[in-house]
Amino acid sequence: MSNQLILWSLLIIPVGSLIFVPEKDIRRFMPAALFTALTNIMIVDMGVSWNWWTIQESIYPLNQILPLAFGFLATEIWILKYTYGKFWLFLVVEVLLTFVFILLVQPWLSHLGIWVRINVTNFLAYVPAVPQFLAIYLYQMWQEDDLSFETIFSPKTSPLANKPFFQNKNDKTDD
């Protein structure tokens, strides 16, 4: 199988899977997905500049950008669709998928001669991903106007604390 076919399928299959996502969810999560694609491109470009890895082959018109960066755009929509509002689940899914990418996909791409790691360990390749996870989630919170001091730093109150003290006017005692 040619590398070009593999590269094109890394772009087309994830993006094509979005036909199964409702339009309202695509509209809701597209800004965070675009943010993900942009930060992925920046991370890959920094890695190339720092001689961590090199991109040997890509698709036209992309030069030093793997089409996988845009495949991650669709993947991030799927992840946010099912995990947004559950931060710890989001974090676990992102960590697991990043481990799969670093430990399985990158070596496979390296074997094919598409992506070659030069001066980077698995751990060092993973380091930029952690702040990116947090930034993606915070960006989605900001998009949904959920980003406030109260939602980030204060503990959630229990439902009992939100119940009114008096149930109705007759329960009120007069002293």
N, C-alpha and C positions, 0 to 999 in steps of 0.2 A: 504494500500500500504506500502510495507516495506521501511525502511530508506535506505537500500542498493540500491534498485531500484531508489529511488529519487536521491541519490548521483550519481549513474552512469548516470542517465539521465541529471543531471546538468553538466556533463562532455561531454557526447556524443552528445546531441542535439546542443549546440553551436558550437562544433567542426565540427559536421556533416553539419551544415549550410554553412560551407565554400565551399562546392561543388558548390554553387551558385555565388561565388566570382571569378572573372577572376584570372588566375594564376599570371599575372603580378602585380595585386594589392596585392595578398598574399605575393609575393616576396618583394614588395615595403614596406609593412607595418609590415611584420613579425618581424624585429628587435625591433620595438617599442612595438609590442604585447608581445614579450618575455621579454622585459624590464618591461612591465606592470605586467606580471605574476610573475617575480622575486620580484618586489617591493610589490606586494600583499602578496606574501609568507612572505616577511620580516615584513610587517605590522601585519599580523596575528600572526607570531611568537613573535613579540614584545608584542602584546596584551596578548598572553598566558603567557609570562614571567612576565609582569607587573600585572598579575591577573585581566585583564580587561574582559576576556572571556576564555572559555575553549571549546575545541573540544571534544565532548563525543563520536562521531562516525565518522569514515572516511572509505575510501575504500582501499583495499590492493593495492599497497605497501605504500600508503601514511599514515602517522601516525598522525601528528598534522597539516596536510594541507588538507583543503577542496578541492575537485575536482573542486569546483566553481572557484578557482584561475586559473585553466587552461581553464575553460569555459570563463572567462574574457579575456583570450588571443584571442579567436575568436571574442568576442564582441568588443574588442578594434580594431580589423581589420575592422569590419563593421563601427565603429564610425569614424575611421580615413579615411576610403574610402570615406565617404560622407561629412566629415567636415574639412579635412585637407586643409589649406589655408584660412580657415575662423575661426580664433581663437575664436571669441566671440560665434559663433555657437557651436564650439567644447566645450567651457567652459560651456555653457548652457546645452548641452546634457549630459556632464559628471556630472554636479551638479544634474540634474534631476534624472539620473540613480542611482547616489549614494544615493539620498534621498529615492528612491524606495527601494534600497537594505537595507538601515538602518531602514526605517519605516515599510516595508512590509516583505521582505525576511528574515531578521535576526529574527524578532519575530516568523515567521512561522518555521524557523529552530530550534529556541529555544523551541517552542511548541512540535516539533517532538523529542526533546532531542538530536539533532545533534550539535548545536552550542548554548552555554549557556553564556549569558552576566552576569558578576559578579559585577564588580565595575566600570561600565562605563555608562555615560549618552549618549543619542543620539548625542548631540553636541560633546562630547569628542570622540566618535567613528568616527565622521565626520572630525575632525581636521587633521589626517594624510592624508586624501584624497586630500585636496587642494594643498599642495606642490607636491603631486604625479601627479595631472593633469598638472601642469606647467612643471614638469620634463618630462612627457611623450611627451608633445608637443615640448619642446626644444630638446629632444632626436630625435624626428622625423625630426625636422629642421636640426639638426646636420647630420643625416643620408643622407639627401638630399642636403647637402652643402648649405643650406639656412641660416645657423646660422652665422651671422656676426654682427658686431656692427651697421652697417647701417640698416639692416633689423629689428633689435630689437628696437633700441633707436631713430632712426630718423623718422620724419613724412614722409609719402609718398608725393612726389611732384605731383602736378596736371598735367594732360596731356598737358595743355597749356604751362607750364613751360618747357616742353621737346621739343616743336616745334622749329625748326630753326628760327633764326631771319630773314634771307633772304630766300625766296622761291626758287629763281634761280639766275643765274648770272646777268640777266637783271634788277632785282630788286635792285641791289646794287647801292648805290649812291656814287659818287666820290666828295670829298670835295676839 
